[in-house]
Amino acid sequence: MTNKHNSAVGIFSSHHDAESAVKELQKAGYDMQKLSVIGKDYHTEENVIVNGTEQEIERAKGILVESKADEANVHTDASAVA
């Protein structure tokens, strides 16, 4: 059996931009249970992380870029489980 871990990460320099990205992802139908927001130094940097299928992640990356992410990356990890 193969487990795949796919995620899109958007790095934002402001809390406002990160919050806007989360709202856009929610409007696009993303499950908020699969989304994480990680802050650093009280709102000086925010990371929005979305987990899902490869297609969902590619779409999420586009939304993160449109939402003014300073950086948007896709991480795909396929690992076999015995």
FIVEXPA-658078 format. One record per residue: residue number from 1; residue in three letters; chain; y, z, x of N, C-alpha, C, O in turn. Coordinates in nm, 3 decimals. Each point is the difference from the previous one (the first is absolute). Layout:
// residues N
- NUM, Ala, A, Y, Z, X, Y, Z, X, Y, Z, X, Y, Z, X
...
***
This chain:
// residues 82
- 1, Met, A, -0.118, 0.000, 0.084, 0.118, 0.000, -0.084, 0.124, 0.000, 0.089, 0.002, 0.066, 0.103
- 2, Thr, A, 0.100, -0.139, -0.143, 0.123, -0.009, 0.078, 0.115, 0.063, -0.076, 0.022, -0.031, -0.118
- 3, Asn, A, 0.049, 0.118, 0.183, 0.123, 0.057, -0.056, 0.117, -0.067, 0.067, 0.004, -0.011, 0.122
- 4, Lys, A, 0.092, -0.035, -0.200, 0.119, -0.060, 0.055, 0.119, 0.089, -0.033, 0.016, 0.047, -0.112
- 5, His, A, 0.064, -0.026, 0.213, 0.122, 0.079, -0.018, 0.116, -0.094, 0.025, 0.023, -0.042, 0.114
- 6, Asn, A, 0.050, 0.009, -0.218, 0.113, -0.090, 0.009, 0.126, 0.075, -0.038, 0.002, 0.076, -0.097
- 7, Ser, A, 0.104, -0.098, 0.174, 0.126, 0.063, -0.037, 0.118, -0.083, 0.049, -0.010, -0.072, 0.099
- 8, Ala, A, 0.119, 0.085, -0.170, 0.127, -0.060, 0.041, 0.093, 0.117, 0.027, 0.004, 0.096, -0.077
- 9, Val, A, 0.071, -0.104, 0.185, 0.092, 0.107, 0.038, 0.139, -0.060, 0.013, 0.021, -0.097, 0.073
- 10, Gly, A, 0.073, 0.156, -0.144, 0.140, -0.039, 0.011, 0.078, 0.115, 0.060, -0.010, 0.114, -0.046
- 11, Ile, A, 0.089, -0.142, 0.148, 0.081, 0.102, 0.065, 0.146, -0.024, -0.039, 0.054, -0.108, 0.019
- 12, Phe, A, 0.007, 0.211, -0.073, 0.137, -0.008, -0.051, 0.088, 0.099, 0.074, -0.043, 0.111, 0.032
- 13, Ser, A, 0.167, -0.150, -0.006, 0.092, 0.091, 0.070, 0.075, 0.091, -0.097, 0.073, 0.089, 0.043
- 14, Ser, A, -0.092, -0.112, -0.173, 0.066, 0.090, -0.095, -0.094, 0.036, -0.115, -0.086, -0.079, -0.039
- 15, His, A, 0.104, 0.198, -0.010, -0.080, 0.047, -0.114, 0.026, -0.089, -0.122, -0.093, -0.031, -0.075
- 16, His, A, 0.216, -0.009, 0.056, 0.037, -0.083, -0.115, -0.079, -0.131, -0.001, -0.053, -0.040, -0.104
- 17, Asp, A, 0.045, -0.027, 0.219, -0.074, -0.126, 0.008, -0.149, 0.021, -0.024, -0.065, -0.081, -0.066
- 18, Ala, A, 0.009, 0.190, 0.119, -0.141, 0.030, -0.022, -0.027, 0.027, -0.148, -0.099, -0.047, -0.055
- 19, Glu, A, 0.188, 0.121, -0.007, -0.014, 0.030, -0.143, 0.007, -0.128, -0.083, -0.075, -0.015, -0.097
- 20, Ser, A, 0.164, -0.076, 0.134, 0.010, -0.129, -0.070, -0.129, -0.079, 0.014, -0.044, -0.064, -0.096
- 21, Ala, A, -0.017, 0.067, 0.215, -0.126, -0.071, 0.022, -0.110, 0.057, -0.088, -0.079, -0.075, -0.057
- 22, Val, A, 0.073, 0.206, 0.046, -0.101, 0.065, -0.084, 0.019, -0.044, -0.145, -0.098, -0.028, -0.069
- 23, Lys, A, 0.221, 0.023, 0.023, 0.026, -0.043, -0.138, -0.041, -0.145, -0.021, -0.054, -0.034, -0.105
- 24, Glu, A, 0.080, -0.053, 0.204, -0.041, -0.140, -0.012, -0.152, -0.014, -0.001, -0.054, -0.081, -0.076
- 25, Leu, A, -0.015, 0.159, 0.158, -0.146, -0.002, 0.000, -0.054, 0.047, -0.135, -0.097, -0.056, -0.051
- 26, Gln, A, 0.158, 0.158, -0.005, -0.042, 0.051, -0.130, 0.020, -0.106, -0.108, -0.087, -0.021, -0.084
- 27, Lys, A, 0.204, -0.045, 0.086, 0.028, -0.108, -0.097, -0.101, -0.113, 0.013, -0.035, -0.065, -0.099
- 28, Ala, A, -0.011, 0.040, 0.223, -0.096, -0.108, 0.024, -0.142, 0.038, -0.038, -0.092, -0.081, 0.012
- 29, Gly, A, 0.073, 0.205, -0.059, -0.130, 0.041, -0.051, -0.089, 0.074, 0.099, -0.118, 0.022, -0.028
- 30, Tyr, A, 0.172, 0.016, 0.142, -0.081, 0.074, 0.097, -0.029, 0.140, -0.050, 0.085, 0.066, -0.060
- 31, Asp, A, -0.208, -0.021, 0.086, -0.045, 0.134, -0.037, 0.070, 0.101, 0.090, -0.022, 0.000, 0.121
- 32, Met, A, 0.103, 0.085, -0.178, 0.076, 0.097, 0.079, -0.092, 0.103, 0.067, 0.044, 0.071, 0.091
- 33, Gln, A, -0.170, -0.062, -0.134, -0.096, 0.088, 0.064, -0.045, -0.056, 0.135, -0.057, 0.073, 0.082
- 34, Lys, A, 0.082, -0.201, -0.058, -0.039, -0.064, 0.126, 0.120, -0.018, 0.093, -0.007, -0.077, 0.096
- 35, Leu, A, 0.116, 0.147, -0.122, 0.122, -0.016, 0.076, 0.040, 0.134, 0.062, -0.012, 0.104, -0.064
- 36, Ser, A, 0.057, -0.108, 0.187, 0.048, 0.120, 0.069, 0.138, -0.027, 0.057, 0.029, -0.111, 0.044
- 37, Val, A, 0.054, 0.213, -0.044, 0.131, -0.007, 0.065, 0.004, 0.113, 0.101, -0.023, 0.117, -0.033
- 38, Ile, A, 0.053, -0.152, 0.156, 0.006, 0.099, 0.107, 0.141, -0.003, 0.057, 0.049, -0.105, 0.040
- 39, Gly, A, 0.016, 0.221, -0.036, 0.135, 0.010, 0.052, 0.003, 0.068, 0.135, -0.091, 0.074, 0.036
- 40, Lys, A, 0.198, -0.100, 0.037, 0.017, 0.060, 0.132, 0.144, 0.049, 0.013, 0.093, -0.071, -0.039
- 41, Asp, A, -0.075, 0.188, 0.093, 0.134, 0.055, 0.023, 0.087, -0.004, -0.124, 0.115, -0.044, 0.005
- 42, Tyr, A, -0.170, 0.089, -0.114, 0.071, 0.008, -0.128, 0.080, -0.126, -0.032, 0.123, -0.002, 0.006
- 43, His, A, -0.194, -0.099, -0.041, 0.055, -0.126, -0.050, 0.065, -0.090, 0.105, 0.075, -0.090, -0.037
- 44, Thr, A, -0.101, 0.111, 0.165, 0.054, -0.097, 0.096, -0.093, -0.118, 0.018, 0.042, -0.106, 0.046
- 45, Glu, A, -0.169, 0.123, -0.083, -0.096, -0.110, 0.004, -0.105, 0.025, -0.107, -0.049, 0.111, -0.013
- 46, Glu, A, 0.016, -0.213, -0.062, -0.101, 0.010, -0.106, -0.103, -0.110, 0.020, 0.035, -0.114, 0.030
- 47, Asn, A, -0.161, 0.149, -0.046, -0.109, -0.097, 0.005, -0.066, -0.006, -0.137, -0.039, 0.103, -0.055
- 48, Val, A, 0.027, -0.222, 0.001, -0.069, -0.021, -0.128, -0.133, -0.066, 0.033, -0.003, -0.107, 0.062
- 49, Ile, A, -0.107, 0.170, -0.103, -0.133, -0.050, 0.032, -0.072, -0.033, -0.130, -0.008, 0.085, -0.090
- 50, Val, A, -0.044, -0.207, 0.079, -0.070, -0.046, -0.119, -0.143, -0.035, 0.039, -0.023, -0.070, 0.098
- 51, Asn, A, -0.073, 0.119, -0.175, -0.141, -0.032, 0.023, -0.052, -0.087, -0.113, 0.041, 0.016, -0.115
- 52, Gly, A, -0.132, -0.108, 0.147, -0.057, -0.085, -0.104, -0.082, -0.113, 0.061, -0.037, 0.003, 0.117
- 53, Thr, A, 0.011, -0.103, -0.200, -0.076, -0.117, 0.046, 0.088, -0.084, 0.092, 0.121, 0.020, 0.006
- 54, Glu, A, -0.183, -0.113, 0.065, 0.077, -0.085, 0.091, 0.110, -0.076, -0.075, 0.111, -0.014, 0.052
- 55, Gln, A, -0.141, -0.035, -0.173, 0.100, -0.073, -0.078, 0.114, 0.092, -0.043, 0.117, -0.038, 0.007
- 56, Glu, A, -0.151, 0.159, -0.050, 0.103, 0.096, -0.041, 0.090, 0.036, 0.118, 0.121, 0.016, -0.015
- 57, Ile, A, -0.180, -0.002, 0.132, 0.074, 0.039, 0.118, 0.096, -0.110, 0.043, 0.115, 0.028, 0.035
- 58, Glu, A, -0.159, -0.152, -0.037, 0.089, -0.112, 0.036, 0.119, -0.006, -0.096, 0.114, -0.022, 0.042
- 59, Arg, A, -0.141, 0.041, -0.171, 0.108, 0.000, -0.100, 0.093, 0.119, 0.024, 0.122, -0.015, -0.011
- 60, Ala, A, -0.178, 0.131, 0.042, 0.080, 0.120, 0.026, 0.090, -0.020, 0.121, 0.115, 0.044, 0.000
- 61, Lys, A, -0.167, -0.110, 0.103, 0.081, -0.025, 0.120, 0.125, -0.081, -0.037, 0.109, 0.029, 0.048
- 62, Gly, A, -0.127, -0.129, -0.132, 0.115, -0.080, -0.045, 0.103, 0.085, -0.073, 0.120, -0.016, 0.021
- 63, Ile, A, -0.167, 0.106, -0.105, 0.091, 0.088, -0.075, 0.072, 0.094, 0.097, 0.120, 0.023, -0.015
- 64, Leu, A, -0.191, 0.030, 0.114, 0.063, 0.089, 0.098, 0.109, -0.073, 0.078, 0.107, 0.056, 0.023
- 65, Val, A, -0.134, -0.180, 0.016, 0.099, -0.078, 0.074, 0.123, -0.027, -0.089, 0.113, 0.015, 0.044
- 66, Glu, A, -0.138, -0.054, -0.169, 0.110, -0.026, -0.092, 0.082, 0.126, -0.029, 0.117, -0.009, -0.038
- 67, Ser, A, -0.179, 0.125, 0.056, 0.065, 0.128, -0.027, 0.067, 0.057, 0.124, 0.023, 0.121, 0.008
- 68, Lys, A, 0.006, -0.206, 0.089, 0.076, 0.037, 0.120, -0.076, 0.087, 0.099, 0.061, 0.084, 0.067
- 69, Ala, A, -0.192, -0.102, -0.056, -0.075, 0.074, 0.102, 0.046, -0.047, 0.138, 0.014, -0.120, 0.024
- 70, Asp, A, 0.008, 0.216, 0.066, 0.034, -0.035, 0.137, -0.119, -0.067, 0.067, 0.016, -0.085, 0.088
- 71, Glu, A, -0.135, 0.126, -0.131, -0.126, -0.055, 0.049, -0.099, 0.002, -0.114, 0.001, 0.093, -0.080
- 72, Ala, A, -0.087, -0.193, 0.071, -0.108, -0.001, -0.099, -0.125, -0.054, 0.069, 0.000, -0.111, 0.051
- 73, Asn, A, -0.105, 0.189, -0.051, -0.124, -0.036, 0.068, -0.119, 0.012, -0.094, 0.001, 0.080, -0.093
- 74, Val, A, -0.103, -0.160, 0.120, -0.125, 0.006, -0.074, -0.108, 0.046, 0.095, -0.013, -0.052, 0.111
- 75, His, A, -0.066, 0.149, -0.156, -0.111, 0.051, 0.079, -0.129, -0.021, -0.078, -0.013, 0.049, -0.113
- 76, Thr, A, -0.082, -0.121, 0.172, -0.129, -0.022, -0.062, -0.106, 0.048, 0.097, -0.004, -0.041, 0.116
- 77, Asp, A, -0.082, 0.128, -0.165, -0.107, 0.055, 0.084, -0.130, -0.009, -0.078, -0.015, 0.065, -0.103
- 78, Ala, A, -0.078, -0.144, 0.152, -0.132, -0.007, -0.062, -0.096, 0.076, 0.088, -0.017, -0.031, 0.118
- 79, Ser, A, -0.046, 0.131, -0.176, -0.097, 0.078, 0.079, -0.130, 0.012, -0.078, 0.001, 0.026, -0.120
- 80, Ala, A, -0.109, -0.045, 0.188, -0.133, 0.008, -0.063, -0.042, 0.145, -0.012, 0.019, 0.080, 0.092
- 81, Val, A, -0.078, -0.048, -0.205, -0.052, 0.132, -0.024, -0.151, -0.011, -0.015, -0.049, -0.078, -0.081
- 82, Ala, A, -0.023, 0.154, 0.157, -0.147, -0.008, -0.005, -0.055, 0.068, -0.122, -0.122, 0.002, -0.020
***
